[in-house]
Amino acid sequence: MRERPEDIPDLVRRFFSVCKRKQEWPRLTLPDSLIPYFSAYRWPGNIRELENVIESLVVLTQDDEIRLNNLPDSIRLQTSLELRGSSFD
């Protein structure tokens, strides 16, 4: 994924779609505003880590929408720092 970060948004959407169908939760949404957090994260566990994070979000989220505070701390905090840093370039 490090070599092809442009694929991350499509992978997120695909894993999310498959997982929410598997969990029988068709109303669950993942806002586009969260995609930059997935794209900016380094993913040391590669594609398996991404898939596991999406699955956890679908299983553990109690609302009909995944929110920023539902993301794992590691993704939310690392990405917030990187996104904030890029706005000063």
N, C-alpha and C positions, 0 to 999 in steps of 0.2 A: 504494500500500500504506500510505502514511502516513495517508490518510483512512480506511482500513478495516483497522486492525491486527488486528481480530478474525478476519479471513479468513486470516491467515498460517498458523495450525495446519492448516487444511484444505488450503491450497496446498502446504505442506510434505509432508503425507501423500500428496496426489495425485501431486506430482512424484516423490516417493520410490517410490511404487507403480509408476508408469509406467517410471521409469528402471531399477528392479531387474528388471522384466519384460523390458525391452529388453536388459539386460545378462545375462539368463538367470541371475539369482542370487536364487531364491525364498526361500532361508533367511536372507538378510540382513535384519536388524531395525534399526529406529531407535527407541530407547526414548522413551517419553513424557516422561521427565525432561529430555530435550534440547529439547523444544518451546519452553520459555520463552526459551532462548537465541536461537532464530529470531524469536520474537515481540518481544523487547526490542531487537533490532538495528534500526538506522535504515534500512537498505537503500537507500543512495544510488543504486545501479544499478537499483532497483525490481525488478519481477517477473522480469526476465531474469537479474538477478544471483542471485536466489533459486534459480531453476531451474538455473543454472550451478553454484552451490555444491552443490546436491543431486546433480547429475550427477557432479561431481568426487568427492563423498563415496562414491558408489556404485562408481565406477570405481577409486578409489585405496585404499579400505578393504580390508584383507587378512583381517580376522576376519569372523565371521558377525554381528557387532553393531557398529554405529557408536558410538563412545565420545566423550566430551567432548574428549579430546585429538586426535581426528580433525577436529574443527571448525577452520576457518581461525582463525588468531590474531586477526584483526580482529573476528570475531564473538564469539569466546570471551572476549577481554579487555574489549571495550567492554561486552558484556552482563554480565560478572561485576561490573564496577564499578557498573552501573546496578542490578542485582539486589541487590548489597550495600547500595547507597545507599537503595533502597526499603525495606529491612528496618529502617532506623532512623527511618522516618517515623512 
